[in-house]
């Protein structure tokens, strides 16, 4: 038990998944399946219309004035439920991965008992950060439009600068707050305390964590595309051969792609973040020494 190197954390995420697949894969699969089903229903509200792929139809049923409200509502509701299920799935994996570091294999029931009380705090934190970033984005957009009203050239320059600064701010805040959900779940603290805690844990190792997370996200993206590519081909072929099944094929392939991508993201990135969190606590707070002393006292 000691601070880990770059490669050890990457390899450790895979090892944590293999060590306790019933929690790192099984539990997330259950909650993500529920979220994906609702999301797919929202997708079906668009692609399931028989006239959507009819070249003679100018306005498909899903986009008529009578049904556009239901279409948008279905997509929004499905998206929200998928987001909630992803947050819960990540929490499951973080608990399992943190126990795997200690060589403990926690059961699905124990994991649920530990996580269920943390769900409101995790969702509140995610809502707060999402709202804050959305307001910041709206402010940048307002500034760009204000500059454009002065002159087109000034608007373009402001837009470029605002986009670059906004992108940099999003990346910076995403890394600085990367460990906050892990702190909320594992330390059982509130959303505001978790935000502060996550910020402190990244101190002094921003670029190392940024590189780790970038590589981890890249791995998940590549693996996700491996699964999504054949599903995309099927979704493209079916409408050409069987137009009546086009909506069903697209909805199913999109649902499967979403489910697999979300499951891979929860399993790998959840383990990954839990390991980075543990590593940072070892480096900054001597967590490894504390745990070894506790183990010796138990012996």
Secondary structure, DSSP 8 states (H G I E B T S, - for coil): -----HHHHHHHHHHHHHHTHIIIIIIHHHHHHHHHHHHHHHHHHHHT-TTTT-TT-SS-GGGSTTTHHHHHHHHHHHHHHHHHHHHHHHHHHHHHHHHHHTT----HHHHHHHHGGGHHHHHHHHHHHHHHHHHHHHHHHHHHHHHHHH-HHHHHHHHHHHHHHHHHHHHHHHHHTTTHHHHHHHTT--HHHHHHHHHHHTTT-HHHHHHHHHHHHHHHHHHHHHHHHHHHHHHHHHHHH-GGGHHHHHHHHHHHHHHHHHHHIIIIIHHHHHHHHHHHHHHHH-HHHHHHHHHHHH-
